Amino acid sequence: MTEPALAAPGRRRPWRRFAAAGCLLAPVVALLWVPWYAQDRPRLAGVPFFYWYQLAWVPGCIVAMLAAHLLVRPPRDR
């Protein structure tokens, strides 16, 4: 038996790639736009906003990368 052929590039849904790119671009833009979060307040448990905002993006980046991966991975064979 032959293996099922992958869908031709034109037949794939292009919105998935754009959505995946958006998932990957959001953390980059949010962390490179430093003047937006370069401030002392609000504080969270005594930690300035500048630090806890960046640390909050660590799990945020993981979620964004997982979402991008799920959007562009090929479908599983059943």
N, C-alpha and C positions, 0 to 999 in steps of 0.2 A: 504494500500500500504506500501511497505517496503521502508526504507530510502536507498539512494544509498550508497554503501559501499565505504569507502576510498580506494584509491589505495594501493596495497600491498607495503611494504617498498622497495622491490626489483624492483618494476616497476616505482618508482619515479625517476626523473632525478637527479643523484648524483651531477652533475655539479652545480646545484643550491645551494646545501649546501656548496660546496667549494667556490663558488662565494660569498655567504653570509659570510663565515668565513673570506675571504679576505677583504670584506667590513668592518668587525669589527676589523680585525687585523691591517689594515693600520693606523688608528689614534693612536692605542696603540704604534706601532713601531715608528711612527713619533714623538710622544711626549715623549717616554722613551729614545730616542737616543739624550740626552741632549747636548753632545759635538757638535753636528751638528748645533744647533741653539743658543748656549750659546755665543753670540757675541753682540756687541753694534750696529754695522752697518749692513745693511742699516736702516735708521730711516724712520718712516712713521709719518708725522705730529709731529716730535719731539720725538716720542715714540721709544725706542730702539727695535731692531729686536726681542730680547728675549721675550718681552712682547706681541708685536702684532702678532708674530707667534703663540703663545699659544692661544690668543684670536681669531685668524682666524680659529682655529680648533674647536671652539664651534659650529658654524653652519656647519662646515665640518663633525663633529661627528653626528649631527642631520641627515644630508643627508646620511651618511654611515649607520646609524641605520635604517632609512626609507628604503633604498635600500635592506638591509639584510632582513627586515621584509617582503617586497614585494616579495623577492625571495623564502622565505620558507613558506609563508602562504598557506593554502590549497585553492584550486580553489572554487569560489563561485558557488552555485547552480543557475541555470537560470530558 
